[in-house]
Amino acid sequence: MICTAIEDFAAALPRTGGLAGLDLGTKTIGVAVSDGLRSVASPLLVIRREKFTLDAQALLKITTERALVGIVLGLPFNMDGSEGPRAQSTRAFARNLERLTPLPIAFWDERLSTVAAERALLEGDTSRKRRAEVIDQVAAGYILQGALDRLRYLAG
């Protein structure tokens, strides 16, 4: 079930249970997960994209193994708020994923998440090679944390 608003996503979720956050790139998918109380997002891994079926299999394996209850997809709006080809591609990915899982799926504005992730990694004195390896999962963590903060605000 794709939830168009974060409020609908909140209503579709059980009281507890972790969420997955995804930063969908053309070559990789950054994956982050939250704790069961949904307070902290942690970068998990990067999936090298192959084809949708294999990508979805890898993602759903993570949701099953970790008993996750929802998925947050970063939606790459343009800086002016419009949607370009990458946002359309993300929406198509969500529609295809929706057919394979009963988990609710939400979108979260991912503008500047990669910039924030890069800045955090630079501040942490992470080597260029290591930054390239983890940037997508750290960006996924930023996306998921933004959604978690909003969900907590809605619940409060």
C-alpha positions in Angstrom: 0.0 0.0 0.0 1.5 3.3 -1.1 0.6 6.1 1.3 0.5 9.5 -0.4 0.8 11.5 2.8 2.9 10.7 5.9 -0.2 11.0 8.0 -1.7 8.0 6.0 1.5 6.1 6.5 1.4 6.8 10.3 -2.2 5.5 10.4 -1.2 2.3 8.4 1.6 1.4 10.8 1.3 -0.8 13.9 2.3 1.0 17.2 5.8 -0.5 17.2 8.2 -2.0 14.7 11.1 -0.9 12.8 11.1 0.8 9.4 13.4 0.7 6.4 14.6 3.9 4.7 15.7 3.7 1.1 17.8 6.1 -1.0 17.2 4.9 -4.6 20.0 5.7 -6.9 20.6 4.6 -10.5 23.4 2.2 -9.5 22.8 1.6 -5.8 20.1 1.5 -3.2 21.2 2.8 0.2 19.3 1.1 3.1 18.8 2.3 6.6 16.7 0.8 9.4 15.1 2.1 12.6 14.8 0.6 16.0 11.4 -0.9 16.9 10.3 2.2 18.8 11.2 4.3 15.7 13.4 6.8 17.4 16.8 6.3 15.6 17.7 5.5 12.0 20.9 3.6 11.4 22.6 3.2 8.0 22.7 -0.5 7.2 24.1 -1.3 3.8 24.2 -0.6 0.1 22.6 -2.8 -2.5 24.2 -2.8 -6.0 21.3 -2.5 -8.4 20.9 -5.2 -10.9 17.3 -5.6 -12.1 14.1 -4.8 -10.2 13.3 -8.4 -9.3 16.7 -9.0 -7.6 16.7 -5.6 -6.0 13.2 -6.2 -4.5 14.2 -9.6 -3.3 17.2 -8.2 -1.4 15.1 -5.5 0.1 12.2 -7.8 1.1 14.7 -10.2 2.6 15.9 -7.4 4.9 12.3 -6.4 5.9 11.5 -10.1 6.7 14.7 -10.8 8.6 14.4 -7.6 10.7 10.6 -7.9 11.0 10.2 -4.3 9.7 6.7 -2.9 9.4 7.0 -0.2 6.8 9.2 1.3 4.0 10.2 5.0 3.5 11.4 5.8 0.0 13.4 9.0 -0.5 11.6 11.0 -3.2 14.1 13.2 -5.2 12.2 16.4 -5.8 14.0 19.2 -7.8 15.1 22.1 -5.7 12.0 24.1 -6.9 9.7 21.4 -5.6 8.8 19.9 -9.0 9.2 16.2 -9.8 11.7 15.2 -12.5 12.5 11.9 -14.1 14.2 10.5 -11.0 11.1 11.1 -8.9 9.0 9.4 -11.5 11.4 6.5 -11.5 11.1 6.3 -7.7 7.3 6.3 -7.9 7.5 3.4 -10.5 9.8 1.5 -8.2 7.3 1.9 -5.3 4.4 0.7 -7.5 6.3 -2.4 -8.5 7.4 -3.0 -4.9 3.8 -2.6 -3.7 2.8 -5.7 -5.7 5.3 -7.8 -3.8 4.7 -6.7 -0.2 1.8 -5.8 2.1 4.0 -3.3 4.0 2.9 0.3 3.8 5.2 2.4 1.6 5.7 6.2 2.1 7.7 8.8 0.3 9.9 11.4 2.1 11.5 14.5 0.5 15.1 13.6 0.1 16.4 17.0 -1.2 19.8 17.6 0.3 20.0 14.3 2.1 23.1 13.3 0.1 24.6 16.7 0.8 24.0 16.3 4.5 25.4 12.8 4.5 28.5 14.0 2.7 29.0 16.8 5.2 28.7 14.4 8.1 31.2 12.0 6.6 33.6 14.8 5.9 33.2 16.1 9.5 34.0 12.5 10.6 37.2 12.7 8.6 36.1 9.7 6.5 38.4 8.9 3.6 37.2 9.6 0.1 37.2 5.8 -0.7 35.1 5.0 2.4 32.7 8.0 1.7 32.0 6.6 -1.7 31.2 3.2 -0.2 28.8 4.4 2.5 27.3 7.7 1.2 24.1 6.0 0.0 23.3 4.2 3.2 24.1 7.3 5.2 21.8 9.3 2.9 19.1 6.7 3.5 19.6 7.2 7.3 19.0 10.9 6.8 15.8 10.2 4.8 14.5 7.7 7.4 15.4 10.0 10.4 13.4 12.8 8.8 10.4 10.6 8.4 10.8 9.2 12.0 10.9 12.7 13.4 7.7 13.6 11.6 6.0 10.4 12.7 7.0 11.2 16.3 5.6 14.7 16.0 2.3 13.3 14.6 2.0 10.8 17.5 2.8 13.5 20.1 
